[in-house]
């Protein structure tokens, strides 16, 4: 949870500097690195590092993906797109 808090705290400023798409791809990289780190962790400490990496990715993605969707969706369906994204995240 600490990783997600830190990721969401700085993702807004970072997205303004590097762009939304690049930051979403960075969050995907964090998800992947964290998953591999946890999968092959030889100790609890390494497992926790993987969890922090995934948490950072979650924080960034939770902040930036809805923003990106709202900026790119057509006006007619913008609300539906955001509602579906929120429903899928909550249901998952």
C-alpha positions, 0 to 999 in steps of 0.5 A: 500500500505504501508503494501505491501511495507513493506512486499515485502521489507523484504520477500527476506531476510525472505525467505532465512532464513525460506524457500519459502514454509513457507513464502508463507504459512505465507502470506496466514495466513496474507491474512486470518487474514486480511480478517477476521479482515476486515469482523468483524471490529467494527470500521474504525481503526480495518478495517485499521489494517485488510487492513495492514495485507492483504497488508503485505500478498500481498507484501510477495506473490508478491515477493516470489511466482514468485521466488518459481515458477521459482525455482520449474518449469521444465526448458522447461516450466519455462517461461510459468509458470511465464508468466501465473502467471503474467497474472493471477495476472494482469487480476485479 
